[in-house]
Amino acid sequence: MKKTKYNWWIFAYIVVLIEGLGFLSSQVSGDIKSKYAALSLPPLSPPGWLFGVMWPLLYLLIAIATYRVFMSSDLLRGKAITTLAVGILLNLLWSPVFFGLGLYWAAVILIAAMDVLTVLTIRQFRRIDKAAAWLLVPYLLWLIFATYLTIGVALKN
């Protein structure tokens, strides 16, 4: 990554955008806490409160990674950020589909696509900024776990 001057405004905008979209997604999904509690869950399902801790942290890591790639002068940054944006869009649709509509198998399709797009994003980010790619690894690991949970819920409900 070619070093460029740090821009707090761009960084803050990216953080607020990604965190805000995540928050909005959860708000349009209805009462997630009671819906989660009512589900028949697969083994290893975490307590509901953990999601409220994990997602803001993961969105912050995504925002930092996005900022690092955005600020690079690499010609591939637009493609990499576009791949990430499509994955984030699917992420934002997941909660309304899963919790809002109760379409568990459609949520499985969405999260499987998110898994693939996140792997592609990590590969693209790695070519631009290795640290940005590593910042997305916790997100990928959480997505893989969430994929297991989504499939488990789809099978049990």
BELPELIN-V85582 format. One line per field, one symbol per residue. ss: DSSP state (~ for helix, > for strand, _ for the rest). psi: psi as a letter, one per 30 degrees, with the letter a starting at -180 (. if undefined). burial: I if it has 9 or more other ideal C-beta (glycine too) atoms within 8 Angstrom, else O. A space follows every 10 residues. Layout:
ss=???
psi=???
burial=???
This chain:
ss=_______~~~ ~~~~~~~~~~ ~~~~~~~___ _~~~~~~~__ ________~~ ~~~~~~~~~~ ~~~~~~~~~~ ______~~~~ ~~~~~~~~~~ ~~~~~~~~~~ ___~~~~~~~ ~~~~~~~~~~ ~~~~~~~~_~ ~~~~~_~~~~ ~~~~~~~~~~ ~~~~~~_
psi=kkklkkjeee eeeeeeeeee eeeeeeegga ieeeeefflj lllgklkefe efeeeeeeee eeeeeeeeee flgkffeeee eeeeeeeeee effeeeeeee fgieeeeeee eeeeeeeeee eeeeeefeje eeeeffeeee eeeeeeeeee eeeeef.
burial=IOOOOOOOOI IOOIIOIIIO IIOIIIOIIO OIOOIIOOIO OIOOOOOIOO IOOIIIIIII IIIIIIIIII IIOIOIIOOI IOIIOIIIOI IIIIIIIIII OOOIOIIIOI IIIIIOIIII IIIIIIOIIO IIIOIIIIII OIIIOIIIII IIIIOIO
